[in-house]
Amino acid sequence: MRAWVGGTAAAVLVLLSVAAPPAARAQVEPVSMMLAGAPTSATDSTPVQLDADVYIPEVTPAPAVLLAHGFGGSKEGVAEEAQLLADAGFVVLAYTARGFGESTGLISMNAPDYEVADASALIDYLASLASVSMEAPGDPVVGVGGGSYGGALALLLAGYDDRIDAVAADITWNDLETSLFAQSAVDGVQPGVLKSLWTSLFFSSGLGLEPGQPVTECGRFTPDWCAAYVEAVTQGVVSPEASALMAQSSPRSIADRITAPVLLGAGQADSLFPLTQANANAEQIVNAPVKVVWHAGGHDGGIAETDRLRALTQAWFDQHLRGGPVVSDDFEVSLVEASALSDRDPGTVEVLSATDYPGIFGDGTTEMTVAAPPQQVLAPAGGAPAAITSLPGAGGLASLAGDLLAVPLPGQTAGFFTESLPTSMRIVGATRARITVSSDRPVDQAVLFASLRIVSANGRQALPQGLVAPIRIADLGPDPVTVDVVLPGVVTEAAAGDRLALVIATTDQGYRMPPGPAVYTVAAEGPLLLPTLQGTTASVGVPPWVWPVGAIVLTALIWIVVALLRPRDRAGEARPELAAVPLATRDLAKEFKGGLKAVDGVTFEVPPGVVLGLLGPNGAGKTTTMRMAMGLIRPTGGDTWIFGQHVRPGAPVLSRVGSFIEGPGFLPHLTGRQNLDLFWRASGRENGDPHLDEVLEIAGLGSAIDRKVRTYSQGMRQRLGIAQAMLGLPDLLVLDEPTNGLDPPQIREMRQVMHDYAASGKTVIVSSHLLSEVEQTCSTVVVMNHGHLIYSGTVEDLLAGRSGLRLEDVFLELVGEGHRVDQ
């Protein structure tokens, strides 16, 4: 089933998309009709008319399934799921809830007297059909399923109508008030902090405004719900009347009445109804079996696991509606090993299973101390500029936020860090922390946002699932207040060498902010209590990533926001004493998936004005080291500086570097000159001077520069690649195996190119395993083997005291005789 927000399918409830059996059969055609529901209102006893489709399978009588759609949707939004269920042999009734689509009535947000009563009336209708299996007169064999708004309806119906025999509910709420007014402080004041963006999206999608139709303030909402919304967004408060409305529309009010087995899904990528809401449902449904699944989807997009969840739901209904095989009630958690923006290879989704549902705090706890002195943060006037951590209503694009938008705003963020992790760690559930907060002035309410961040060895922060924990503190002043915080429930992994951080921020664009300004002093008290989970894992394949044009556009916009918000290199990251050093590394390391250490603790400096050879046998880690030094991949440990500036992806200092790594790539139908021009303009430097004439003279391409690249020999392509790297005459030139594929005359020419470039006062780094060439070309060498540094210094010093030995002989002494060395 698809959950709907703002009229756009989020396509997250795949739990109800039941796969048809493999045997071919005629597709079941639905019959459309208007069915009577409950009374229109307390003062109008006229039944609402519900737009419905009824699917009758080939073999009857059969058990029935009632399908409820997400907010802002209609029966069309669940038509695919209805068809699949019907083809699998169920009678299916898919309908449009009151206030939506062609159904009449007004929206009461799943009120017992209205939407829930409507659904009971539809069960009555199913009981009247000869095609539906019956347990007793008036009591059909029936299950109910839905996602988001429809998921809450499914749970509420199971609590109010004991004829329900099975439930499948996904990404929905337990308590509507705490979902929309989030409070992450233990025993904190209520209401919490309004999710203003999500709330406004909900309300706008329920207005039912059509072009050419009269515009009304409340649209298709009842007056009570309209008033509650206006009060919330204008004042940030919840009146007793609004609180009562939300309570009666919340499954928590009837959870202990549910006796039908429940398949309860929750999305890890969900800032609207997070894992804590599903956890509350699971813990409060005490009189029925519950199977909990934390899948990788959610209102914020994530990853759809359609095939697995379809099979699971079909098995659930098979067991509980027609006596099929027993479904394991194990708790299941999806583990996503890599994101679309990770520098790791695309990973698989694995499912971690545990015999018992452990709750939101896992089945074990790891304590980690966080350290940092108390820090001051600014709550800006009007709450602007505000941090961006999620993109409500953006569906799958919102999952980009955790990687791209986890940017601490200067002056608004306090961070408290653990030591580096000695081994990798899997976190499953909600982390707990304790902080103290005070204000430089009395404030009626202070709002903060706590989050758990994973900080890589190079300082890059990741915000798991883009989730933050809102905290509202009433009557804050100069005296510190201690707050116990439950951070968002997440499923994530931190690698060895990473650090964890408790981050406290003062703004978030998804929430209603107090007027401010104020300056808060925040301190961390005690360790982080990190949830862990033991279980068994099984791979379920690689999820498809589909990026439409809109996704590409939005991704570009996100990168613009990141560029604007990301703090520039701080003074603490620069190394002024290295300002004249072209390249310096300290304890550089890279560990790939599976524990392979390609580079381990490499430290060296490159002097200015030399040609330096980076030597080592194949597999020594040379290319990986160069890629980290250029900011092309992130190290798992250590740091790199170029001319004293810390290197990270996109660092401004990289504009002083030209690189030729892992071979040239050119458009064969263009000339060499056109390729160079295209590269220069694509690098964003079209207003700068590429020094093309000087570059071409050094590269020695002559008139061939105006021939199409498809006519070039391997040597000419290599020289064109060198020319491309030299555009703009960068201060540092990095070349990876530049003589590959060249014949002896061409190698000699390439050697001269490098000498000429260094003679101009620049620095050249050459990675090679051709020792005879290095000996003739380089004055300084760095030798690596098995990812380790084994020598750094001049060739002269390396050969000193070894009379008559060549570089090859000394190299073999260093790395061992077993390595092949080319002459």
TABELSUL-V371452 format. One record per residue. RES is the residue in one small letter. NEAR is the number of other ideal C-beta (glycine too) atoms within 10 Angstrom. D_FIRST is the distance of its C-alpha to the first C-alpha in whole Angstrom. Layout:
# TABELSUL-V371452
res=RES near=NEAR d_first=D_FIRST
res=RES near=NEAR d_first=D_FIRST
This chain:
# TABELSUL-V371452
res=m near=31 d_first=0
res=r near=24 d_first=4
res=a near=32 d_first=7
res=w near=26 d_first=10
res=v near=25 d_first=13
res=g near=19 d_first=16
res=g near=13 d_first=15
res=t near=15 d_first=13
res=a near=14 d_first=10
res=a near=29 d_first=10
res=a near=19 d_first=7
res=v near=32 d_first=7
res=l near=34 d_first=5
res=v near=24 d_first=5
res=l near=30 d_first=7
res=l near=34 d_first=5
res=s near=24 d_first=6
res=v near=31 d_first=9
res=a near=16 d_first=12
res=a near=18 d_first=15
res=p near=11 d_first=18
res=p near=5 d_first=21
res=a near=5 d_first=23
res=a near=7 d_first=23
res=r near=13 d_first=22
res=a near=7 d_first=22
res=q near=12 d_first=19
res=v near=23 d_first=18
res=e near=10 d_first=18
res=p near=19 d_first=17
res=v near=10 d_first=19
res=s near=11 d_first=19
res=m near=14 d_first=21
res=m near=15 d_first=22
res=l near=19 d_first=22
res=a near=15 d_first=24
res=g near=26 d_first=22
res=a near=23 d_first=24
res=p near=17 d_first=27
res=t near=17 d_first=27
res=s near=16 d_first=29
res=a near=9 d_first=32
res=t near=6 d_first=34
res=d near=10 d_first=32
res=s near=9 d_first=32
res=t near=11 d_first=30
res=p near=17 d_first=27
res=v near=25 d_first=24
res=q near=18 d_first=23
res=l near=28 d_first=19
res=d near=21 d_first=18
res=a near=23 d_first=16
res=d near=22 d_first=15
res=v near=23 d_first=16
res=y near=25 d_first=16
res=i near=21 d_first=19
res=p near=19 d_first=19
res=e near=11 d_first=23
res=v near=9 d_first=24
res=t near=13 d_first=24
res=p near=16 d_first=24
res=a near=21 d_first=21
res=p near=25 d_first=19
res=a near=30 d_first=16
res=v near=29 d_first=13
res=l near=27 d_first=12
res=l near=28 d_first=8
res=a near=33 d_first=9
res=h near=30 d_first=7
res=g near=31 d_first=8
res=f near=24 d_first=12
res=g near=25 d_first=14
res=g near=27 d_first=11
res=s near=19 d_first=11
res=k near=25 d_first=10
res=e near=15 d_first=10
res=g near=25 d_first=7
res=v near=30 d_first=5
res=a near=18 d_first=8
res=e near=14 d_first=8
res=e near=27 d_first=6
res=a near=27 d_first=9
res=q near=21 d_first=11
res=l near=22 d_first=11
res=l near=30 d_first=11
res=a near=26 d_first=14
res=d near=20 d_first=15
res=a near=21 d_first=16
res=g near=22 d_first=18
res=f near=29 d_first=16
res=v near=26 d_first=16
res=v near=29 d_first=13
res=l near=29 d_first=13
res=a near=29 d_first=11
res=y near=29 d_first=13
res=t near=23 d_first=13
res=a near=30 d_first=15
res=r near=26 d_first=18
res=g near=22 d_first=20
res=f near=26 d_first=17
res=g near=18 d_first=17
res=e near=13 d_first=19
res=s near=22 d_first=19
res=t near=16 d_first=23
res=g near=25 d_first=23
res=l near=21 d_first=23
res=i near=26 d_first=21
res=s near=25 d_first=22
res=m near=24 d_first=19
res=n near=30 d_first=18
res=a near=20 d_first=22
res=p near=18 d_first=23
res=d near=13 d_first=25
res=y near=26 d_first=22
res=e near=28 d_first=19
res=v near=23 d_first=19
res=a near=20 d_first=22
res=d near=28 d_first=20
res=a near=30 d_first=17
res=s near=18 d_first=20
res=a near=16 d_first=22
res=l near=23 d_first=19
res=i near=21 d_first=20
res=d near=15 d_first=23
res=y near=21 d_first=22
res=l near=22 d_first=21
res=a near=18 d_first=24
res=s near=9 d_first=26
res=l near=17 d_first=24
res=a near=8 d_first=27
res=s near=15 d_first=24
res=v near=22 d_first=22
res=s near=18 d_first=24
res=m near=17 d_first=26
res=e near=13 d_first=27
res=a near=8 d_first=29
res=p near=7 d_first=30
res=g near=11 d_first=27
res=d near=13 d_first=25
res=p near=25 d_first=23
res=v near=22 d_first=21
res=v near=28 d_first=17
res=g near=27 d_first=15
res=v near=30 d_first=12
res=g near=30 d_first=9
res=g near=33 d_first=7
res=g near=38 d_first=7
res=s near=33 d_first=10
res=y near=30 d_first=11
res=g near=33 d_first=9
res=g near=34 d_first=10
res=a near=30 d_first=14
res=l near=29 d_first=14
res=a near=32 d_first=13
res=l near=30 d_first=16
res=l near=29 d_first=18
res=l near=31 d_first=18
res=a near=29 d_first=18
res=g near=24 d_first=21
res=y near=17 d_first=23
res=d near=18 d_first=22
res=d near=12 d_first=24
res=r near=20 d_first=22
res=i near=25 d_first=19
res=d near=23 d_first=19
res=a near=25 d_first=16
res=v near=26 d_first=14
res=a near=30 d_first=11
res=a near=31 d_first=10
res=d near=32 d_first=9
res=i near=32 d_first=11
res=t near=33 d_first=13
res=w near=27 d_first=16
res=n near=24 d_first=19
res=d near=20 d_first=22
res=l near=23 d_first=21
res=e near=23 d_first=25
res=t near=20 d_first=25
res=s near=23 d_first=21
res=l near=23 d_first=23
res=f near=25 d_first=26
res=a near=27 d_first=26
res=q near=19 d_first=29
res=s near=25 d_first=30
res=a near=21 d_first=34
res=v near=11 d_first=34
res=d near=8 d_first=36
res=g near=19 d_first=35
res=v near=13 d_first=36
res=q near=12 d_first=33
res=p near=20 d_first=31
res=g near=22 d_first=30
res=v near=26 d_first=30
res=l near=25 d_first=28
res=k near=24 d_first=25
res=s near=19 d_first=26
res=l near=19 d_first=24
res=w near=23 d_first=20
res=t near=21 d_first=22
res=s near=17 d_first=23
res=l near=21 d_first=20
res=f near=22 d_first=18
res=f near=22 d_first=21
res=s near=15 d_first=22
res=s near=21 d_first=18
res=g near=25 d_first=19
res=l near=17 d_first=23
res=g near=17 d_first=22
res=l near=12 d_first=24
res=e near=8 d_first=25
res=p near=4 d_first=28
res=g near=4 d_first=31
res=q near=9 d_first=30
res=p near=6 d_first=32
res=v near=8 d_first=31
res=t near=12 d_first=31
res=e near=9 d_first=30
res=c near=19 d_first=28
res=g near=18 d_first=26
res=r near=18 d_first=23
res=f near=22 d_first=24
res=t near=21 d_first=26
res=p near=11 d_first=30
res=d near=17 d_first=29
res=w near=22 d_first=26
res=c near=20 d_first=27
res=a near=16 d_first=31
res=a near=22 d_first=29
res=y near=19 d_first=27
res=v near=13 d_first=30
res=e near=15 d_first=32
res=a near=24 d_first=30
res=v near=14 d_first=30
res=t near=9 d_first=34
res=q near=11 d_first=35
res=g near=19 d_first=33
res=v near=12 d_first=33
res=v near=21 d_first=32
res=s near=13 d_first=34
res=p near=7 d_first=34
res=e near=11 d_first=33
res=a near=19 d_first=30
res=s near=16 d_first=29
res=a near=14 d_first=29
res=l near=22 d_first=27
res=m near=22 d_first=24
res=a near=13 d_first=25
res=q near=17 d_first=25
res=s near=25 d_first=21
res=s near=25 d_first=21
res=p near=28 d_first=20
res=r near=19 d_first=23
res=s near=18 d_first=25
res=i near=19 d_first=24
res=a near=23 d_first=23
res=d near=13 d_first=26
res=r near=16 d_first=25
res=i near=25 d_first=22
res=t near=15 d_first=23
res=a near=24 d_first=20
res=p near=22 d_first=19
res=v near=25 d_first=16
res=l near=28 d_first=14
res=l near=23 d_first=14
res=g near=28 d_first=12
res=a near=27 d_first=14
res=g near=33 d_first=14
res=q near=28 d_first=17
res=a near=31 d_first=17
res=d near=32 d_first=16
res=s near=26 d_first=19
res=l near=29 d_first=18
res=f near=26 d_first=17
res=p near=28 d_first=18
res=l near=25 d_first=19
res=t near=21 d_first=22
res=q near=26 d_first=19
res=a near=27 d_first=18
res=n near=23 d_first=21
res=a near=21 d_first=22
res=n near=27 d_first=20
res=a near=21 d_first=21
res=e near=15 d_first=24
res=q near=18 d_first=25
res=i near=26 d_first=23
res=v near=10 d_first=26
res=n near=10 d_first=26
res=a near=17 d_first=23
res=p near=13 d_first=22
res=v near=19 d_first=20
res=k near=20 d_first=18
res=v near=24 d_first=17
res=v near=23 d_first=16
res=w near=27 d_first=16
res=h near=30 d_first=14
res=a near=23 d_first=15
res=g near=31 d_first=12
res=g near=31 d_first=12
res=h near=28 d_first=13
res=d near=30 d_first=16
res=g near=25 d_first=14
res=g near=26 d_first=16
res=i near=24 d_first=15
res=a near=19 d_first=12
res=e near=22 d_first=13
res=t near=16 d_first=10
res=d near=13 d_first=13
res=r near=20 d_first=14
res=l near=27 d_first=11
res=r near=20 d_first=10
res=a near=13 d_first=14
res=l near=22 d_first=14
res=t near=31 d_first=11
res=q near=23 d_first=13
res=a near=17 d_first=16
res=w near=24 d_first=15
res=f near=25 d_first=15
res=d near=20 d_first=18
res=q near=15 d_first=20
res=h near=23 d_first=19
res=l near=20 d_first=19
res=r near=14 d_first=21
res=g near=9 d_first=23
res=g near=13 d_first=22
res=p near=7 d_first=23
res=v near=10 d_first=23
res=v near=19 d_first=21
res=s near=11 d_first=22
res=d near=15 d_first=22
res=d near=17 d_first=23
res=f near=23 d_first=21
res=e near=22 d_first=20
res=v near=25 d_first=20
res=s near=23 d_first=19
res=l near=21 d_first=22
res=v near=22 d_first=22
res=e near=16 d_first=26
res=a near=15 d_first=26
res=s near=17 d_first=24
res=a near=15 d_first=25
res=l near=12 d_first=28
res=s near=14 d_first=29
res=d near=12 d_first=33
res=r near=13 d_first=32
res=d near=9 d_first=31
res=p near=12 d_first=27
res=g near=16 d_first=26
res=t near=13 d_first=24
res=v near=19 d_first=21
res=e near=17 d_first=22
res=v near=21 d_first=21
res=l near=20 d_first=24
res=s near=15 d_first=24
res=a near=18 d_first=26
res=t near=13 d_first=27
res=d near=10 d_first=27
res=y near=19 d_first=25
res=p near=21 d_first=27
res=g near=17 d_first=26
res=i near=21 d_first=25
res=f near=20 d_first=29
res=g near=22 d_first=29
res=d near=18 d_first=31
res=g near=13 d_first=34
res=t near=15 d_first=35
res=t near=14 d_first=37
res=e near=9 d_first=40
res=m near=17 d_first=40
res=t near=12 d_first=43
res=v near=20 d_first=42
res=a near=9 d_first=45
res=a near=14 d_first=47
res=p near=7 d_first=49
res=p near=15 d_first=48
res=q near=15 d_first=46
res=q near=12 d_first=46
res=v near=21 d_first=43
res=l near=18 d_first=43
res=a near=23 d_first=41
res=p near=18 d_first=42
res=a near=11 d_first=42
res=g near=13 d_first=39
res=g near=20 d_first=37
res=a near=10 d_first=38
res=p near=13 d_first=37
res=a near=19 d_first=34
res=a near=23 d_first=32
res=i near=21 d_first=29
res=t near=25 d_first=27
res=s near=30 d_first=23
res=l near=23 d_first=22
res=p near=23 d_first=19
res=g near=22 d_first=17
res=a near=22 d_first=18
res=g near=24 d_first=15
res=g near=22 d_first=16
res=l near=21 d_first=19
res=a near=26 d_first=20
res=s near=27 d_first=20
res=l near=23 d_first=23
res=a near=26 d_first=25
res=g near=24 d_first=25
res=d near=18 d_first=28
res=l near=19 d_first=29
res=l near=20 d_first=29
res=a near=22 d_first=31
res=v near=19 d_first=34
res=p near=19 d_first=36
res=l near=19 d_first=38
res=p near=12 d_first=42
res=g near=12 d_first=43
res=q near=21 d_first=40
res=t near=23 d_first=39
res=a near=25 d_first=41
res=g near=19 d_first=40
res=f near=23 d_first=41
res=f near=18 d_first=41
res=t near=19 d_first=41
res=e near=11 d_first=44
res=s near=15 d_first=42
res=l near=16 d_first=40
res=p near=8 d_first=43
res=t near=8 d_first=40
res=s near=13 d_first=36
res=m near=18 d_first=34
res=r near=18 d_first=30
res=i near=24 d_first=29
res=v near=29 d_first=26
res=g near=28 d_first=26
res=a near=26 d_first=27
res=t near=26 d_first=31
res=r near=19 d_first=34
res=a near=24 d_first=37
res=r near=17 d_first=39
res=i near=25 d_first=41
res=t near=15 d_first=44
res=v near=22 d_first=44
res=s near=19 d_first=46
res=s near=20 d_first=47
res=d near=14 d_first=50
res=r near=10 d_first=50
res=p near=10 d_first=49
res=v near=20 d_first=45
res=d near=9 d_first=43
res=q near=14 d_first=40
res=a near=23 d_first=39
res=v near=26 d_first=36
res=l near=28 d_first=35
res=f near=24 d_first=32
res=a near=24 d_first=33
res=s near=25 d_first=31
res=l near=25 d_first=31
res=r near=22 d_first=32
res=i near=22 d_first=33
res=v near=19 d_first=36
res=s near=18 d_first=37
res=a near=22 d_first=41
res=n near=20 d_first=41
res=g near=13 d_first=40
res=r near=15 d_first=37
res=q near=18 d_first=34
res=a near=20 d_first=31
res=l near=26 d_first=28
res=p near=22 d_first=26
res=q near=29 d_first=22
res=g near=29 d_first=24
res=l near=25 d_first=24
res=v near=27 d_first=27
res=a near=25 d_first=28
res=p near=23 d_first=30
res=i near=24 d_first=33
res=r near=24 d_first=35
res=i near=19 d_first=39
res=a near=11 d_first=41
res=d near=12 d_first=44
res=l near=22 d_first=45
res=g near=13 d_first=48
res=p near=10 d_first=51
res=d near=8 d_first=50
res=p near=17 d_first=48
res=v near=16 d_first=45
res=t near=11 d_first=43
res=v near=23 d_first=39
res=d near=15 d_first=37
res=v near=20 d_first=34
res=v near=22 d_first=31
res=l near=25 d_first=29
res=p near=27 d_first=26
res=g near=29 d_first=24
res=v near=25 d_first=24
res=v near=23 d_first=23
res=t near=18 d_first=26
res=e near=15 d_first=29
res=a near=24 d_first=33
res=a near=18 d_first=35
res=a near=16 d_first=39
res=g near=19 d_first=41
res=d near=22 d_first=38
res=r near=20 d_first=39
res=l near=22 d_first=36
res=a near=20 d_first=37
res=l near=26 d_first=36
res=v near=22 d_first=36
res=i near=27 d_first=36
res=a near=23 d_first=36
res=t near=28 d_first=37
res=t near=25 d_first=34
res=d near=26 d_first=30
res=q near=18 d_first=29
res=g near=26 d_first=26
res=y near=25 d_first=28
res=r near=20 d_first=31
res=m near=21 d_first=34
res=p near=18 d_first=37
res=p near=12 d_first=40
res=g near=18 d_first=42
res=p near=15 d_first=44
res=a near=19 d_first=45
res=v near=15 d_first=46
res=y near=23 d_first=45
res=t near=16 d_first=46
res=v near=25 d_first=44
res=a near=18 d_first=45
res=a near=23 d_first=43
res=e near=14 d_first=44
res=g near=14 d_first=44
res=p near=17 d_first=41
res=l near=23 d_first=38
res=l near=18 d_first=36
res=l near=26 d_first=33
res=p near=24 d_first=31
res=t near=16 d_first=31
res=l near=19 d_first=29
res=q near=13 d_first=31
res=g near=17 d_first=29
res=t near=11 d_first=28
res=t near=12 d_first=26
res=a near=10 d_first=25
res=s near=12 d_first=24
res=v near=16 d_first=21
res=g near=11 d_first=22
res=v near=13 d_first=22
res=p near=19 d_first=18
res=p near=8 d_first=19
res=w near=11 d_first=20
res=v near=7 d_first=19
res=w near=12 d_first=21
res=p near=10 d_first=22
res=v near=7 d_first=25
res=g near=11 d_first=23
res=a near=17 d_first=22
res=i near=11 d_first=26
res=v near=11 d_first=27
res=l near=17 d_first=26
res=t near=16 d_first=27
res=a near=10 d_first=30
res=l near=11 d_first=30
res=i near=19 d_first=29
res=w near=13 d_first=32
res=i near=10 d_first=34
res=v near=15 d_first=33
res=v near=16 d_first=34
res=a near=10 d_first=37
res=l near=9 d_first=38
res=l near=15 d_first=37
res=r near=15 d_first=38
res=p near=12 d_first=42
res=r near=9 d_first=44
res=d near=15 d_first=46
res=r near=10 d_first=48
res=a near=7 d_first=52
res=g near=7 d_first=51
res=e near=17 d_first=49
res=a near=16 d_first=52
res=r near=16 d_first=55
res=p near=9 d_first=58
res=e near=10 d_first=60
res=l near=18 d_first=58
res=a near=11 d_first=59
res=a near=10 d_first=61
res=v near=17 d_first=59
res=p near=26 d_first=57
res=l near=24 d_first=55
res=a near=21 d_first=54
res=t near=25 d_first=52
res=r near=16 d_first=52
res=d near=13 d_first=51
res=l near=27 d_first=48
res=a near=23 d_first=45
res=k near=23 d_first=42
res=e near=20 d_first=41
res=f near=14 d_first=38
res=k near=11 d_first=35
res=g near=5 d_first=37
res=g near=8 d_first=40
res=l near=9 d_first=42
res=k near=16 d_first=44
res=a near=21 d_first=45
res=v near=28 d_first=47
res=d near=19 d_first=48
res=g near=15 d_first=50
res=v near=26 d_first=52
res=t near=13 d_first=54
res=f near=20 d_first=57
res=e near=16 d_first=58
res=v near=22 d_first=59
res=p near=14 d_first=62
res=p near=15 d_first=63
res=g near=13 d_first=64
res=v near=17 d_first=64
res=v near=23 d_first=62
res=l near=28 d_first=61
res=g near=25 d_first=59
res=l near=29 d_first=56
res=l near=27 d_first=57
res=g near=27 d_first=56
res=p near=18 d_first=55
res=n near=10 d_first=52
res=g near=14 d_first=49
res=a near=25 d_first=51
res=g near=24 d_first=48
res=k near=24 d_first=50
res=t near=20 d_first=47
res=t near=22 d_first=45
res=t near=27 d_first=48
res=m near=22 d_first=48
res=r near=22 d_first=44
res=m near=26 d_first=44
res=a near=27 d_first=47
res=m near=22 d_first=46
res=g near=21 d_first=43
res=l near=17 d_first=41
res=i near=17 d_first=39
res=r near=18 d_first=39
res=p near=26 d_first=41
res=t near=22 d_first=40
res=g near=23 d_first=44
res=g near=20 d_first=47
res=d near=20 d_first=47
res=t near=22 d_first=49
res=w near=24 d_first=51
res=i near=24 d_first=52
res=f near=20 d_first=55
res=g near=16 d_first=55
res=q near=20 d_first=51
res=h near=20 d_first=48
res=v near=25 d_first=46
res=r near=18 d_first=42
res=p near=13 d_first=40
res=g near=11 d_first=41
res=a near=19 d_first=44
res=p near=9 d_first=47
res=v near=19 d_first=49
res=l near=19 d_first=48
res=s near=14 d_first=49
res=r near=14 d_first=53
res=v near=23 d_first=51
res=g near=25 d_first=51
res=s near=22 d_first=50
res=f near=23 d_first=50
res=i near=18 d_first=47
res=e near=12 d_first=46
res=g near=13 d_first=48
res=p near=19 d_first=48
res=g near=10 d_first=45
res=f near=21 d_first=46
res=l near=13 d_first=46
res=p near=11 d_first=48
res=h near=10 d_first=49
res=l near=15 d_first=50
res=t near=19 d_first=53
res=g near=25 d_first=54
res=r near=17 d_first=55
res=q near=16 d_first=52
res=n near=23 d_first=49
res=l near=24 d_first=51
res=d near=16 d_first=51
res=l near=14 d_first=47
res=f near=18 d_first=47
res=w near=18 d_first=49
res=r near=12 d_first=47
res=a near=9 d_first=43
res=s near=14 d_first=45
res=g near=9 d_first=45
res=r near=14 d_first=49
res=e near=10 d_first=50
res=n near=6 d_first=52
res=g near=12 d_first=54
res=d near=11 d_first=57
res=p near=21 d_first=56
res=h near=15 d_first=59
res=l near=17 d_first=59
res=d near=8 d_first=62
res=e near=15 d_first=63
res=v near=22 d_first=60
res=l near=20 d_first=61
res=e near=13 d_first=64
res=i near=21 d_first=63
res=a near=27 d_first=61
res=g near=16 d_first=64
res=l near=21 d_first=62
res=g near=10 d_first=64
res=s near=6 d_first=64
res=a near=19 d_first=61
res=i near=20 d_first=59
res=d near=11 d_first=58
res=r near=14 d_first=58
res=k near=15 d_first=54
res=v near=19 d_first=53
res=r near=11 d_first=52
res=t near=11 d_first=56
res=y near=20 d_first=56
res=s near=13 d_first=57
res=q near=12 d_first=55
res=g near=17 d_first=58
res=m near=21 d_first=58
res=r near=19 d_first=54
res=q near=27 d_first=55
res=r near=27 d_first=57
res=l near=24 d_first=55
res=g near=22 d_first=52
res=i near=25 d_first=55
res=a near=28 d_first=56
res=q near=24 d_first=52
res=a near=24 d_first=52
res=m near=26 d_first=55
res=l near=21 d_first=54
res=g near=18 d_first=55
res=l near=17 d_first=58
res=p near=20 d_first=55
res=d near=17 d_first=57
res=l near=22 d_first=56
res=l near=25 d_first=55
res=v near=26 d_first=53
res=l near=27 d_first=53
res=d near=21 d_first=51
res=e near=18 d_first=54
res=p near=27 d_first=55
res=t near=22 d_first=58
res=n near=13 d_first=55
res=g near=13 d_first=56
res=l near=21 d_first=59
res=d near=12 d_first=63
res=p near=8 d_first=66
res=p near=9 d_first=67
res=q near=17 d_first=64
res=i near=21 d_first=63
res=r near=14 d_first=66
res=e near=17 d_first=65
res=m near=23 d_first=62
res=r near=19 d_first=64
res=q near=13 d_first=66
res=v near=22 d_first=63
res=m near=23 d_first=62
res=h near=13 d_first=66
res=d near=14 d_first=66
res=y near=25 d_first=63
res=a near=20 d_first=64
res=a near=11 d_first=68
res=s near=10 d_first=66
res=g near=10 d_first=65
res=k near=21 d_first=62
res=t near=24 d_first=60
res=v near=27 d_first=59
res=i near=25 d_first=57
res=v near=26 d_first=57
res=s near=24 d_first=54
res=s near=23 d_first=56
res=h near=20 d_first=57
res=l near=21 d_first=60
res=l near=21 d_first=63
res=s near=15 d_first=66
res=e near=23 d_first=64
res=v near=23 d_first=63
res=e near=17 d_first=67
res=q near=13 d_first=68
res=t near=24 d_first=66
res=c near=25 d_first=65
res=s near=14 d_first=67
res=t near=22 d_first=64
res=v near=25 d_first=62
res=v near=24 d_first=59
res=v near=23 d_first=58
res=m near=27 d_first=55
res=n near=19 d_first=55
res=h near=16 d_first=52
res=g near=23 d_first=50
res=h near=15 d_first=53
res=l near=21 d_first=56
res=i near=15 d_first=59
res=y near=17 d_first=61
res=s near=19 d_first=61
res=g near=13 d_first=64
res=t near=15 d_first=67
res=v near=18 d_first=68
res=e near=9 d_first=71
res=d near=11 d_first=71
res=l near=19 d_first=69
res=l near=16 d_first=72
res=a near=10 d_first=74
res=g near=7 d_first=77
res=r near=12 d_first=75
res=s near=6 d_first=78
res=g near=6 d_first=78
res=l near=14 d_first=74
res=r near=13 d_first=71
res=l near=23 d_first=68
res=e near=15 d_first=67
res=d near=13 d_first=69
res=v near=19 d_first=68
res=f near=26 d_first=64
res=l near=17 d_first=64
res=e near=11 d_first=66
res=l near=15 d_first=63
res=v near=20 d_first=60
res=g near=11 d_first=62
res=e near=7 d_first=63
res=g near=7 d_first=60
res=h near=16 d_first=59
res=r near=7 d_first=59
res=v near=17 d_first=61
res=d near=11 d_first=61
res=q near=7 d_first=65
